[in-house]
Amino acid sequence: MNSFFKPALKYFLIFSLVLAMGMSVWLLPKPTKKEEAITPPIDAKDEGGRFIQQASENFFYHEFDQAIINYKKAIAVYESEGKLKTAAKVFESIGDLYKFRRNLKEAEAHYKLAMENHRKNQDSLGEARAMSLAGDLYMEREIFPSAGAWYRKGLALIKNDPPHMTKALLLENLGNYFWKTENIPKAIVQFTESRETFAALENQMGYEHISAVLDNLRRGQSQNRNIPDEGLVYHNSPTTKRKN
């Protein structure tokens, strides 16, 4: 072999060996780390918010008793800071948790606590929202008299208020109640008011949904037949606004 290539071959072999050793170390299995939580870290800037986030994480892992403890800690913090409307709303979250656990008595009790606190804060929209949640609690169990009573109370509080999402959803829920109890004329009245409220809010999704429900009901009414409510959809959260 040419004398020029011998040193080059030597250095090439040394370089290849070092590279192979480095690769072998890089490819070694890494030490296993403790599995990280699925939920994001607690990063709220305020103390009450951190308790809420912790309660949400507890709920995710079905640690319900601990979730309730953290919700109550959040309420205490918000009340001490004078954030009474926020504190009142947390009672709704506790009611939702008990509802998920199918504890009707405690769910209603905490919705009522939310109503009482909203009333103290002169927050009629908050009180009406809590009443709507109490109505949902009974509606989903087909205890219609109680559901209808709560929906009516909630709507009575805000019937003369300007358009608001809470009002639109309450009207829709009351329409669902009348549909379930086969009072189609009254259902149409409530759904029509709900659609008008969604329109005033420029909420396209809500408007189109209610329009489809009304078309279905009126078509069935004109044919003198009852409309099954399998397609009935409950809206418990705000929907996307209409884009101009």
Buried (B, 14 or more C-beta within 10 A) or exposed (E): EEEEEEEEEEEEEEEEEEEEEEEEEEEEEEEEEEEEEEBEEBEEEBBBBBBBBBBBBBBEEEBBEBBBBBBBBBBBBBBEEEBBBBBBBBBBBBBBBBBEEEBBEBBBBBBBBBBBBBBEBEBBBBBBBBBBBBBBBBBEEEEBEBBBBBBBBBBEBBEEEEBBBBBBBBBBBBBBBBBBBEBBEBBBBBBBBBBBBBBBBEBBBBBBBBBEBBEBBBEBBEEEEEBEBEEBEEBEEBBEEBEE
